Amino acid sequence: MERIAVTQTLVHIHKSMPSLTQEEQEFIARFVFRTGDMELTHKLLEELTEPGVEPERVFQKFALFMEKVSPLAEQLEGLLIALEQYRIQQDRTIKLLESILLGNQAVKAAQLEEQRKKMEKKEQQEREEKEEEHVGRNSAGGTDYKSRL
């Protein structure tokens, strides 16, 4: 459950609060991971985004709500949060690349269609030229006919 809450919170932060520093984002993610309390998390986000607020004071205030963990558990927690941040960034990058590729495919499709039309036009002209070459004269009546060659 905590991982889902962390993911949702990080996605929300990336979309609506891009001005938060990496340190602030990590504190918020740790807070969500340890407490699992979304109401307190929203209160934390509100206080961090207030104008003229000192993030360190907010961190100290909300750190009281988090239970203390061993240094090893804290490192593992940090690793999990970093992995989740990378996964979110990877998803965003994939979506960006996908949109670029789709746009590129549309351009390529238009270019291929244009080339196809040019080739059809060229083939039509070549057929017309061949038809003109194959038209011969009948020596007896002087009428034109198409060659059967």
Secondary structure, 3 states (H helix, E strand, C coil): CHHHHHHHHHHHHHHHCCCCCHHHHHHHHHHHHHHCCHHHHHHHHHHHHCCCCCHHHHHHHHHCCCCCCCHHHHHHHHHHHHHHHHHHHHHHHHHHHHHHHHHHHHHHHHHHHHHHHHHHHHHHHHHHHHHHHHEEECCCCCCEEECCC
